[in-house]
């Protein structure tokens, strides 16, 4: 894209996009590490994820401050305006993604406290991986202003929803058969829900990227799946 | 018909311009511009210096007639009547399509006379009582009455810049125009005087067709419902103001309004 006549404007936009890239990278890592901690029952790694969320929150605050400044001082127009508004919404969504990863990490010690083997746990890593990839692609789409990649992310949301429905059914069945694991399984259910929400938020990011890139909002789409995946 | 089409092609246009070209000697300054003006919405012309926006504005009340080398092609109508027809009375045309200029230019006469002069020479009123009514009404519409009602005999040139500009708007209003053309009416004014003029434009909308040329894009965004972007004599993009400023369709428009021009 051509440069602005006022160079300082470009510098601010670059800084803004750099901060969002960093924030997105940290959120992705948080999801990955939270899932790894869950698999390995690694409390230390889980604690690191919880601690790392502070930096994500701090970047959100920094980006918000910068955006208010850009709007006040530069009065951005057209694609610049859409970029800045999208960025403002994206950081609040990515901050939520970080919170979900943190929430998953916080549950690790409670599950790890029990040595019983939980078969359904094996379903979660691949679900977490799909959600993590959605976050990754949504932020790549933002960095590249790529509307097509954003659309691809939106379409993938149903995969996570289907995963969730399957995990939900499996866990319920497992709990019926193994009532002593209900406490741990309840945590797993929340974790699955958190991952499902991460997928929804990645979709929101992608929708904002699409808007920023094209000036059009995506038409309402069919939300994937059954009652179990409905908004909580 | 979509809202956008209704706004851009009003069913009941006050003025229409069709394939208008303006030549200065052999140089084509305006390259085939078509646009409609109605009473309900303000039209803003934006674009870099030399893009032709003022030239085009001036074709709407034949101000280019005073430029010897200027030649206008195409059709411009007011209430369906060709304003370049030989039968058109240009003095009458300019009363119906008034103009406010960049620099406030009140007559070196009293505030009262600045307003009363036009109606008197156009024969709208001659009795003092009738003129008093016109002066008060015009100054009220121009948002100036309360500030000058106790000093109507002071010179118009003694007013502040912003007041002078509102006096000039009042002067244009006094001859009961149908359309008011404004050529950068705020470029010599401070922000508060500018805000007052913008508020005035908002109030006058509906009663008069208003076309404003401005270098200040924020002003175009604030006061207009339709925006036309001119570049090198072409009408590059003409659209609903909110669309032009959030999602322009043309690359040149985008580069200009986002500050990437040139």
Interface residues (C-beta under 8 A of the other chain):
Chain A: X1 X2 X3 X4 X5 X6 X9 X75 X76 X77 X78 X79 X80 X81 X82 X215 X216
Chain B: X217 X218 X245 X246 X247 X248 X253 X254 X255 X257 X258 X259 X260 X261 X262
